[in-house]
Amino acid sequence: MSEIPIIGLNKQYESIRPELDGAIARVLEKGSFILGAEVAAFEREFAEFCGVSNAVGVASGTEALQLALMACGVGENDEVIAPAHTAVATIAAVEATGAHPRLVDIDLARYTLDPDLLQQVATQRTRAIIPVHLYGCPADMRSILEFTGRKNIFVVEDCSQAHGASYENLKVGSLSEIAAFSFYPTKNLGAFGDGGAVVTNDPALAERVRLLRQYGWKEHYISSIKGINSRLDELQAAILRVKLNYLDQWNVRRRKLADLYFELLADTELVLPLQPEDSKHVFHQFVVRHPQRDALRAFLKEQGIQTLIHYPAPVHLQPAYANLGYLIGSFPNTELASREILSLPLYPELNEQQIVLICEKIKAFLKSFR
Ligand SMILES: Cc1ncc(COP(=O)(O)O)c(C=O)c1O
């Protein structure tokens, strides 16, 4: 029995190997490794892809969020609203600015921040809201932007799981003042190491991120403001430039494979992902829900099918975040999701037969369980 892994990055490399090897060799032969021509070209190309005027390459998605918040002036004594159901990175980035994270529960259909709850958590100190387009599904941006309206609150999209997704025909990253992307290797657009980007239509915000990512240097060795070191490197930029050319076709493939899951799992008890009519989902993850999730996961593992849980422990219940002061029961939808969600394999290199097999095994499990 051949295993079905949760990700196929080696296969992806094989599929475009000559181009990637060429890009890597080009950087090594040139001998320039930090903030050079590859980064500048990638920033232009990625901005164009997102439909914005500026992209700034940085060292990770976490730091992209941190720098985006810092560029908006977020710091100590400020509060930033974020969903309770997200990668811990979202909250770590808020705390890295010195600001205090205020969490809100999610809408269980989209798995994204529930805008109806914003009014309850916003205070005079709220400076920013981070909608996370989780699993490739855009958050309900219209309601979030209606809420922030004329208030002095920045909206910082976390697009780390949604490269190429769109909402009302606009790409994520272009829907608010400023946005952050991760290029962690497993993302829809992934580097061969860490990487990230901040995108914005506001040239002043972009300029601030450019300064902040390198010690606040306007000119070399002279810090005009206090910054950090968070630079995208030339090797990663060259790799990302190659992969960016394939991102649309990879996302099409993800959606096609997701359609097959929808078709084959339609009449089961699993809760399947929502594809909101206002959005184009890019299925970074295909997340299903079932009360017997752990048993289903163990069964699939025995059958050689790898799955993951994004995420098994909500941020507010993790030991390091006890300081936020939340208890069990604070965010019922997030807590229910963390008990029942399961990410099935979904990536462009997977084939249809593998999806058919996964669905057969799931159905066998569900039948035995009835
Ligand atoms: C939703 C979300 N936000 C932020 C991040 C942080 O990105 P990185 O791992 O590149 O720091 C990730 C990825 O891990 C993520 O999934």
The ligand as a Gaussian input file, in Angstrom:
#p B3LYP/6-31G(d) Opt

LIG

0 1
 C       -2.347000      32.336000       9.264000
 C       -0.856000      32.460000       9.397000
 N       -0.328000      33.613000       9.823000
 C        0.988000      33.785000       9.949000
 C        1.871000      32.776000       9.651000
 C        3.325000      32.987000       9.892000
 O        4.130000      32.766000       8.796000
 P        5.659000      32.310000       8.977000
 O        5.660000      30.882000       9.354000
 O        6.220000      32.574000       7.607000
 O        6.276000      33.204000       9.995000
 C        1.375000      31.555000       9.177000
 C        2.246000      30.433000       8.781000
 O        2.866000      29.741000       9.508000
 C       -0.031000      31.380000       9.055000
 O       -0.557000      30.234000       8.639000

